[in-house]
Amino acid sequence: MKKVTFFLAALLIGSMMFTGCKKDNPTPTPEPTPTPTPTTKTVVYKVAKEFGNKVLSDCFKLNVTYTNAQGESVTETGVTLPWEKSFEVTSPFKAKMEGEIVYNESELPDEVVFGKRYGIGYYNNSSLVIDMVGAFSVDDKEGFLELLQHNPDRLKFTEEKNF
């Protein structure tokens, strides 16, 4: 009887050892990465008509393509300067503006104020401003046309910012 009891006790203890062990999981379950909270920002696109003490000649107009609040490209042509668009967006947002200052040769004055356009993008707490300004020059009509003949992209610009 002692042998049977001992055998049953050994069998019970042995079965408890096998069923009581849990297999270790060597790879922990990763924590989900929290999604950043979207924030509302203001995007401002601007093309100036003046820089310093010089004002771009009135014969120049703007053809521009920009990304609107819905992320779509919008094109405006023959726009009078200065030009500005602003709207609220939810970040992350990719703001893009590209365009060209255009003119009608027959409307060029004898003294032309023009410049190389370039972008300045800057941020403050709630907005991104893409401001197209430039280093303006003064030239006579013939000098201006000759310069553009050798530098056809001089009046084109592009700027892109993510925020």
CYANA upper distance limits for C-alpha pairs under 8 A (distance plus 0.5 A):
  1 MET  CA      5 THR  CA      6.63
  2 LYS  CA      6 PHE  CA      6.43
  3 LYS  CA      7 PHE  CA      6.47
  4 VAL  CA      8 LEU  CA      6.57
  5 THR  CA      9 ALA  CA      6.54
  6 PHE  CA     10 ALA  CA      6.59
  7 PHE  CA     11 LEU  CA      6.57
  8 LEU  CA     12 LEU  CA      6.52
  9 ALA  CA     13 ILE  CA      6.59
 10 ALA  CA     14 GLY  CA      6.45
 11 LEU  CA     15 SER  CA      6.57
 12 LEU  CA     16 MET  CA      6.68
 13 ILE  CA     17 MET  CA      6.78
 14 GLY  CA     18 PHE  CA      7.07
 15 SER  CA     19 THR  CA      6.67
 16 MET  CA     20 GLY  CA      6.03
 17 MET  CA     21 CYS  CA      6.86
 38 PRO  CA     90 THR  CA      6.61
 38 PRO  CA     91 SER  CA      6.09
 38 PRO  CA     92 PRO  CA      7.67
 39 THR  CA     90 THR  CA      6.04
 39 THR  CA     91 SER  CA      5.98
 40 THR  CA     88 GLU  CA      7.01
 40 THR  CA     89 VAL  CA      6.12
 40 THR  CA     90 THR  CA      5.06
 40 THR  CA     91 SER  CA      6.77
 40 THR  CA    126 SER  CA      8.02
 41 LYS  CA     88 GLU  CA      6.09
 41 LYS  CA     89 VAL  CA      5.93
 41 LYS  CA     90 THR  CA      6.73
 41 LYS  CA     91 SER  CA      7.37
 41 LYS  CA    126 SER  CA      5.47
 41 LYS  CA    127 SER  CA      5.68
 41 LYS  CA    128 LEU  CA      7.98
 42 THR  CA     86 SER  CA      7.22
 42 THR  CA     87 PHE  CA      6.05
 42 THR  CA     88 GLU  CA      4.97
 42 THR  CA     89 VAL  CA      6.62
 42 THR  CA    126 SER  CA      6.65
 42 THR  CA    127 SER  CA      4.84
 42 THR  CA    128 LEU  CA      6.80
 43 VAL  CA     86 SER  CA      5.94
 43 VAL  CA     87 PHE  CA      6.12
 43 VAL  CA     88 GLU  CA      6.82
 43 VAL  CA     89 VAL  CA      7.45
 43 VAL  CA     95 ALA  CA      7.95
 43 VAL  CA    127 SER  CA      6.10
 43 VAL  CA    128 LEU  CA      5.42
 43 VAL  CA    129 VAL  CA      6.48
 43 VAL  CA    130 ILE  CA      8.40
 44 VAL  CA     84 GLU  CA      7.58
 44 VAL  CA     85 LYS  CA      6.24
 44 VAL  CA     86 SER  CA      4.76
 44 VAL  CA     87 PHE  CA      7.35
 44 VAL  CA    127 SER  CA      7.82
 44 VAL  CA    128 LEU  CA      6.68
 44 VAL  CA    129 VAL  CA      5.12
 44 VAL  CA    130 ILE  CA      6.63
 44 VAL  CA    131 ASP  CA      8.42
 45 TYR  CA     84 GLU  CA      6.01
 45 TYR  CA     85 LYS  CA      5.70
 45 TYR  CA     86 SER  CA      6.76
 45 TYR  CA     97 MET  CA      7.85
 45 TYR  CA    129 VAL  CA      6.55
 45 TYR  CA    130 ILE  CA      5.45
 45 TYR  CA    131 ASP  CA      6.62
 46 LYS  CA     82 PRO  CA      8.13
 46 LYS  CA     83 TRP  CA      6.25
 46 LYS  CA     84 GLU  CA      4.87
 46 LYS  CA     85 LYS  CA      7.14
 46 LYS  CA    129 VAL  CA      8.05
 46 LYS  CA    130 ILE  CA      6.62
 46 LYS  CA    131 ASP  CA      5.16
 46 LYS  CA    132 MET  CA      6.48
 47 VAL  CA     81 LEU  CA      7.59
 47 VAL  CA     82 PRO  CA      6.28
 47 VAL  CA     83 TRP  CA      5.75
 47 VAL  CA     84 GLU  CA      6.96
 47 VAL  CA    131 ASP  CA      6.39
 47 VAL  CA    132 MET  CA      5.16
 47 VAL  CA    133 VAL  CA      6.96
 48 ALA  CA     81 LEU  CA      7.29
 48 ALA  CA     82 PRO  CA      5.47
 48 ALA  CA     83 TRP  CA      7.26
 48 ALA  CA    131 ASP  CA      7.82
 48 ALA  CA    132 MET  CA      6.74
 48 ALA  CA    133 VAL  CA      6.21
 49 LYS  CA     55 VAL  CA      6.36
 49 LYS  CA     56 LEU  CA      5.80
 49 LYS  CA     81 LEU  CA      6.13
 49 LYS  CA     82 PRO  CA      5.46
 49 LYS  CA    133 VAL  CA      8.42
 50 GLU  CA     54 LYS  CA      6.10
 50 GLU  CA     55 VAL  CA      4.71
 50 GLU  CA     56 LEU  CA      6.30
 50 GLU  CA    133 VAL  CA      8.25
 51 PHE  CA     55 VAL  CA      7.06
 51 PHE  CA    133 VAL  CA      7.13
 51 PHE  CA    134 GLY  CA      7.09
 51 PHE  CA    135 ALA  CA      7.58
 51 PHE  CA    136 PHE  CA      7.32
 54 LYS  CA    113 VAL  CA      7.86
 54 LYS  CA    136 PHE  CA      7.33
 55 VAL  CA    113 VAL  CA      7.30
 56 LEU  CA     60 PHE  CA      7.83
 56 LEU  CA    112 VAL  CA      8.47
 56 LEU  CA    113 VAL  CA      5.63
 56 LEU  CA    114 PHE  CA      6.03
 56 LEU  CA    115 GLY  CA      8.39
 56 LEU  CA    136 PHE  CA      8.14
 57 SER  CA    109 PRO  CA      8.39
 57 SER  CA    112 VAL  CA      6.60
 57 SER  CA    113 VAL  CA      5.71
 57 SER  CA    114 PHE  CA      7.30
 59 CYS  CA    103 TYR  CA      6.36
 59 CYS  CA    104 ASN  CA      7.51
 59 CYS  CA    107 GLU  CA      6.36
 59 CYS  CA    108 LEU  CA      6.50
 59 CYS  CA    109 PRO  CA      8.26
 60 PHE  CA     80 THR  CA      8.08
 60 PHE  CA     81 LEU  CA      8.16
 60 PHE  CA    101 ILE  CA      6.76
 60 PHE  CA    102 VAL  CA      6.06
 60 PHE  CA    103 TYR  CA      5.28
 60 PHE  CA    104 ASN  CA      8.26
 61 LYS  CA     78 GLY  CA      5.79
 61 LYS  CA     79 VAL  CA      5.90
 61 LYS  CA     80 THR  CA      5.62
 61 LYS  CA     81 LEU  CA      6.76
 61 LYS  CA    101 ILE  CA      6.19
 61 LYS  CA    102 VAL  CA      5.71
 61 LYS  CA    103 TYR  CA      6.64
 62 LEU  CA     76 GLU  CA      8.41
 62 LEU  CA     77 THR  CA      6.72
 62 LEU  CA     78 GLY  CA      5.80
 62 LEU  CA     79 VAL  CA      5.36
 62 LEU  CA     80 THR  CA      6.92
 62 LEU  CA     81 LEU  CA      7.36
 62 LEU  CA     99 GLY  CA      7.70
 62 LEU  CA    100 GLU  CA      6.51
 62 LEU  CA    101 ILE  CA      5.22
 62 LEU  CA    102 VAL  CA      6.39
 63 ASN  CA     75 THR  CA      7.89
 63 ASN  CA     76 GLU  CA      6.26
 63 ASN  CA     77 THR  CA      4.68
 63 ASN  CA     78 GLY  CA      6.14
 63 ASN  CA     79 VAL  CA      7.01
 63 ASN  CA     99 GLY  CA      5.92
 63 ASN  CA    100 GLU  CA      5.90
 63 ASN  CA    101 ILE  CA      6.92
 63 ASN  CA    102 VAL  CA      7.49
 64 VAL  CA     75 THR  CA      6.14
 64 VAL  CA     76 GLU  CA      5.90
 64 VAL  CA     77 THR  CA      6.89
 64 VAL  CA     97 MET  CA      7.52
 64 VAL  CA     98 GLU  CA      6.26
 64 VAL  CA     99 GLY  CA      4.63
 64 VAL  CA    100 GLU  CA      7.01
 65 THR  CA     73 SER  CA      6.86
 65 THR  CA     74 VAL  CA      5.87
 65 THR  CA     75 THR  CA      4.71
 65 THR  CA     76 GLU  CA      6.93
 65 THR  CA     97 MET  CA      6.21
 65 THR  CA     98 GLU  CA      5.91
 65 THR  CA     99 GLY  CA      6.50
 66 TYR  CA     73 SER  CA      6.00
 66 TYR  CA     74 VAL  CA      5.94
 66 TYR  CA     75 THR  CA      7.13
 66 TYR  CA     95 ALA  CA      8.03
 66 TYR  CA     96 LYS  CA      5.98
 66 TYR  CA     97 MET  CA      4.77
 66 TYR  CA     98 GLU  CA      6.97
 67 THR  CA     71 GLY  CA      5.96
 67 THR  CA     72 GLU  CA      5.87
 67 THR  CA     73 SER  CA      5.12
 67 THR  CA     74 VAL  CA      6.75
 67 THR  CA     94 LYS  CA      8.27
 67 THR  CA     95 ALA  CA      6.32
 67 THR  CA     96 LYS  CA      5.96
 67 THR  CA     97 MET  CA      7.21
 68 ASN  CA     72 GLU  CA      6.03
 68 ASN  CA     73 SER  CA      6.87
 68 ASN  CA     74 VAL  CA      7.18
 68 ASN  CA     87 PHE  CA      8.33
 68 ASN  CA     95 ALA  CA      8.44
 69 ALA  CA     87 PHE  CA      7.05
 69 ALA  CA     88 GLU  CA      7.12
 69 ALA  CA     89 VAL  CA      5.82
 70 GLN  CA     89 VAL  CA      8.42
 71 GLY  CA     93 PHE  CA      8.32
 71 GLY  CA     94 LYS  CA      8.19
 78 GLY  CA    102 VAL  CA      8.22
 79 VAL  CA     83 TRP  CA      7.84
 89 VAL  CA     93 PHE  CA      7.51
 91 SER  CA    163 PHE  CA      6.59
 92 PRO  CA    162 ASN  CA      7.58
 92 PRO  CA    163 PHE  CA      5.90
 93 PHE  CA    162 ASN  CA      6.28
 93 PHE  CA    163 PHE  CA      5.97
 94 LYS  CA    160 GLU  CA      7.61
 94 LYS  CA    161 LYS  CA      6.33
 94 LYS  CA    162 ASN  CA      4.95
 94 LYS  CA    163 PHE  CA      7.06
 95 ALA  CA    160 GLU  CA      6.12
 95 ALA  CA    161 LYS  CA      5.75
 95 ALA  CA    162 ASN  CA      6.65
 95 ALA  CA    163 PHE  CA      8.48
 96 LYS  CA    158 THR  CA      8.06
 96 LYS  CA    159 GLU  CA      6.28
 96 LYS  CA    160 GLU  CA      4.77
 96 LYS  CA    161 LYS  CA      6.99
 97 MET  CA    130 ILE  CA      8.44
 97 MET  CA    158 THR  CA      6.24
 97 MET  CA    159 GLU  CA      5.91
 97 MET  CA    160 GLU  CA      6.94
 98 GLU  CA    156 LYS  CA      8.14
 98 GLU  CA    157 PHE  CA      5.99
 98 GLU  CA    158 THR  CA      4.51
 98 GLU  CA    159 GLU  CA      6.73
 99 GLY  CA    156 LYS  CA      6.24
 99 GLY  CA    157 PHE  CA      6.00
 99 GLY  CA    158 THR  CA      6.97
100 GLU  CA    155 LEU  CA      6.03
100 GLU  CA    156 LYS  CA      4.66
100 GLU  CA    157 PHE  CA      6.66
101 ILE  CA    155 LEU  CA      5.75
101 ILE  CA    156 LYS  CA      6.92
102 VAL  CA    155 LEU  CA      7.99
103 TYR  CA    107 GLU  CA      8.00
103 TYR  CA    108 LEU  CA      8.07
104 ASN  CA    108 LEU  CA      7.34
108 LEU  CA    112 VAL  CA      7.37
108 LEU  CA    141 LYS  CA      7.17
109 PRO  CA    141 LYS  CA      7.15
110 ASP  CA    140 ASP  CA      6.08
110 ASP  CA    141 LYS  CA      5.69
111 GLU  CA    138 VAL  CA      7.28
111 GLU  CA    139 ASP  CA      6.26
111 GLU  CA    140 ASP  CA      5.05
111 GLU  CA    141 LYS  CA      6.49
112 VAL  CA    138 VAL  CA      6.13
112 VAL  CA    139 ASP  CA      5.85
112 VAL  CA    140 ASP  CA      6.27
112 VAL  CA    141 LYS  CA      6.53
112 VAL  CA    144 PHE  CA      7.56
113 VAL  CA    136 PHE  CA      7.16
113 VAL  CA    137 SER  CA      6.16
113 VAL  CA    138 VAL  CA      5.03
113 VAL  CA    139 ASP  CA      7.13
114 PHE  CA    136 PHE  CA      5.76
114 PHE  CA    137 SER  CA      5.88
114 PHE  CA    138 VAL  CA      6.94
115 GLY  CA    134 GLY  CA      6.28
115 GLY  CA    135 ALA  CA      5.88
115 GLY  CA    136 PHE  CA      4.38
115 GLY  CA    137 SER  CA      5.95
115 GLY  CA    154 ARG  CA      8.17
115 GLY  CA    155 LEU  CA      7.60
116 LYS  CA    134 GLY  CA      5.86
116 LYS  CA    135 ALA  CA      6.33
116 LYS  CA    136 PHE  CA      7.14
116 LYS  CA    154 ARG  CA      5.96
116 LYS  CA    155 LEU  CA      6.25
116 LYS  CA    156 LYS  CA      8.43
117 ARG  CA    132 MET  CA      6.84
117 ARG  CA    133 VAL  CA      6.17
117 ARG  CA    134 GLY  CA      4.97
117 ARG  CA    135 ALA  CA      7.66
117 ARG  CA    154 ARG  CA      7.78
117 ARG  CA    155 LEU  CA      6.40
117 ARG  CA    156 LYS  CA      7.15
117 ARG  CA    157 PHE  CA      6.46
118 TYR  CA    132 MET  CA      5.99
118 TYR  CA    133 VAL  CA      6.25
118 TYR  CA    134 GLY  CA      6.10
118 TYR  CA    157 PHE  CA      6.34
118 TYR  CA    158 THR  CA      7.95
119 GLY  CA    130 ILE  CA      7.02
119 GLY  CA    131 ASP  CA      6.25
119 GLY  CA    132 MET  CA      4.93
119 GLY  CA    133 VAL  CA      6.78
119 GLY  CA    134 GLY  CA      8.46
119 GLY  CA    157 PHE  CA      7.75
119 GLY  CA    158 THR  CA      7.56
119 GLY  CA    159 GLU  CA      6.34
120 ILE  CA    129 VAL  CA      8.37
120 ILE  CA    130 ILE  CA      6.18
120 ILE  CA    131 ASP  CA      5.65
120 ILE  CA    132 MET  CA      6.65
120 ILE  CA    133 VAL  CA      7.80
120 ILE  CA    159 GLU  CA      8.50
121 GLY  CA    128 LEU  CA      7.44
121 GLY  CA    129 VAL  CA      6.04
121 GLY  CA    130 ILE  CA      4.89
121 GLY  CA    131 ASP  CA      6.75
121 GLY  CA    159 GLU  CA      8.35
121 GLY  CA    161 LYS  CA      7.81
122 TYR  CA    128 LEU  CA      6.37
122 TYR  CA    129 VAL  CA      5.97
122 TYR  CA    130 ILE  CA      7.26
123 TYR  CA    127 SER  CA      6.27
123 TYR  CA    128 LEU  CA      5.13
123 TYR  CA    129 VAL  CA      6.88
124 ASN  CA    128 LEU  CA      7.25
128 LEU  CA    163 PHE  CA      8.26
130 ILE  CA    159 GLU  CA      7.85
132 MET  CA    157 PHE  CA      8.46
139 ASP  CA    143 GLY  CA      6.42
139 ASP  CA    144 PHE  CA      6.32
140 ASP  CA    144 PHE  CA      6.64
141 LYS  CA    145 LEU  CA      6.81
142 GLU  CA    146 GLU  CA      6.64
143 GLY  CA    147 LEU  CA      6.61
144 PHE  CA    148 LEU  CA      6.84
145 LEU  CA    149 GLN  CA      6.66
146 GLU  CA    150 HIS  CA      7.08
147 LEU  CA    151 ASN  CA      6.51
148 LEU  CA    152 PRO  CA      5.42
148 LEU  CA    153 ASP  CA      8.14
148 LEU  CA    154 ARG  CA      7.25
